[in-house]
Amino acid sequence: MAEIKRSIETLCVQGGYTPGNGEPRQIPIVQSTTFKYSTSEDMGKLFDLEASGYFYSRLQNPTCDTVARRICELEGGSAAMLTSSGQAANFFAVFNIASAGDHVVASSAIYGGTYNLFAVTMKRMGVEFTFVSPDATEEELNAAFRPETKAVFGETIANPALTVLDIELFAKVAHEHGVPLIIDNTFATPVNCRPFEWGADIVTHSTTKYMDGHGSAVGGCIVDSGKFDWMKHADKFPGLCTPDDSYHGVTYAEKFGIEGAFITKATAQLMRDFGCTQSPQSAFLLGLGLESLHVRMERHCSNALAIAKYLASHEKVEWVTYPGLEGDKYYELAKKYMPNGTCGVVSFGVKGGRAAAEKFMKELKLGAIETHVADARTCCLHPASATHRQMNDDELRAAGVSPDLIRYSTGIENKDDLIADIEAALATL
Ligand SMILES: *Cc1c(COP(=O)(O)O)cnc(C)c1O
């Protein structure tokens, strides 16, 4: 029998879960910390990774696994896991292959929380980062590598700088140095971009954003493409390619192969020890959000484009950045990687700088001031005084965040209402 085609829209709705006869139509919430076994021997096999099954929800839970499988199918990966947050996803994705003494090359245009995780907290743990421009040339990228470099990291569309990463170039250089490219695909979502198709090896998400989409549940996800050959670079990745003493000497890359090693190690070792697990309730809400992701992304993008065009023509607006806007610095790259649309976030500055930005935001009636983005409801933020306030001016510039930047996250409301709201707020300046 011929396989029925499953396009991205179909996977949003039906991916990861096909109920059998008489089983629940919706993904069941398995609200249980633990699972029962008949013999200690049965359970022992699970602990030894000799059999697969559930034993404790800190490591794995059926609801979380089902939703992770849906995201895995959307990204076209080989294995995936949910985490408690996007921060945990990025931490695990990097720490799974880089520890004390190692080095990572990262784009400087990344989410403020990720920058802090890398530049401050992971540095304290002994992992060094070199930040490069998202526009770095091949030569500049090559120059950032060291013998102990273990990964390259970037965001498809950076939050909030809205730079678009040349994924193919970053992947090529990473692979020439024998390391994987990790891409945070939160803003584009797999509906608009699937980084594995361009050579990325690991994808992460803050599912808190468009995937949940309703401001309901903090969460994260890591997806493995199953294409990076760890054993070919075994000297660089001892954690995957030599026996793990904390798991009776299992060698992940041998036992679970190219498609399963990365996620199995992150689950069996990092989740066991750090416990940044997503709750089954949150995973259920995430699964619900995913069902309409493709429909919502279309509206987010068309609303954002209309607003970007409106802002670009307004005399009180100093500048506008939106990769879907013709003439934007990243328009051509966006067309290549995201031909159907980019995201719903528009960054801009109003004349009068920081003070005017704060006044403008206060005057909005539909757009709410929130430490949030990528939600069905329109919201906005002044990163320099919120998510990026730990950065000095030089670091802000490198991250593509000017002091007057307003991050406007377009929801799925009526676009004319949103434009009228912006118009009224601009009139008060
Ligand atoms: C929000 C965000 C994160 C962090 O995710 P949380 O779920 O808030 O922990 C990471 N990367 C990007 C691009 C984000 O927008």
Ligand as a Chemical Component Dictionary entry (heavy atoms), coordinates in Angstrom:
data_LIG
# 
_chem_comp.id                   LIG 
_chem_comp.type                 NON-POLYMER 
_chem_comp.pdbx_formal_charge   0 
_chem_comp.three_letter_code    LIG 
# 
loop_
_chem_comp_atom.comp_id 
_chem_comp_atom.atom_id 
_chem_comp_atom.alt_atom_id 
_chem_comp_atom.type_symbol 
_chem_comp_atom.charge 
_chem_comp_atom.model_Cartn_x 
_chem_comp_atom.model_Cartn_y 
_chem_comp_atom.model_Cartn_z 
_chem_comp_atom.pdbx_ordinal 
LIG C1 C1 C 0 12.697 32.562 24.766 1  
LIG C2 C2 C 0 13.829 32.011 24.035 2  
LIG C3 C3 C 0 14.720 31.109 24.635 3  
LIG C4 C4 C 0 14.575 30.688 26.088 4  
LIG O1 O1 O 0 13.431 29.915 26.233 5  
LIG P1 P1 P 0 12.587 29.790 27.598 6  
LIG O2 O2 O 0 11.517 28.851 27.229 7  
LIG O3 O3 O 0 12.128 31.148 27.962 8  
LIG O4 O4 O 0 13.545 29.233 28.614 9  
LIG C5 C5 C 0 15.738 30.595 23.874 10 
LIG N1 N1 N 0 15.911 30.962 22.588 11 
LIG C6 C6 C 0 15.078 31.833 21.976 12 
LIG C7 C7 C 0 15.312 32.190 20.545 13 
LIG C8 C8 C 0 14.016 32.386 22.673 14 
LIG O5 O5 O 0 13.194 33.253 22.059 15 
# 
loop_
_chem_comp_bond.comp_id 
_chem_comp_bond.atom_id_1 
_chem_comp_bond.atom_id_2 
_chem_comp_bond.value_order 
_chem_comp_bond.pdbx_ordinal 
LIG C1 C2 SING 1  
LIG C2 C3 SING 2  
LIG C2 C8 DOUB 3  
LIG C3 C4 SING 4  
LIG C3 C5 DOUB 5  
LIG C4 O1 SING 6  
LIG O1 P1 SING 7  
LIG P1 O2 DOUB 8  
LIG P1 O3 SING 9  
LIG P1 O4 SING 10 
LIG C5 N1 SING 11 
LIG N1 C6 DOUB 12 
LIG C6 C7 SING 13 
LIG C6 C8 SING 14 
LIG C8 O5 SING 15 
# 
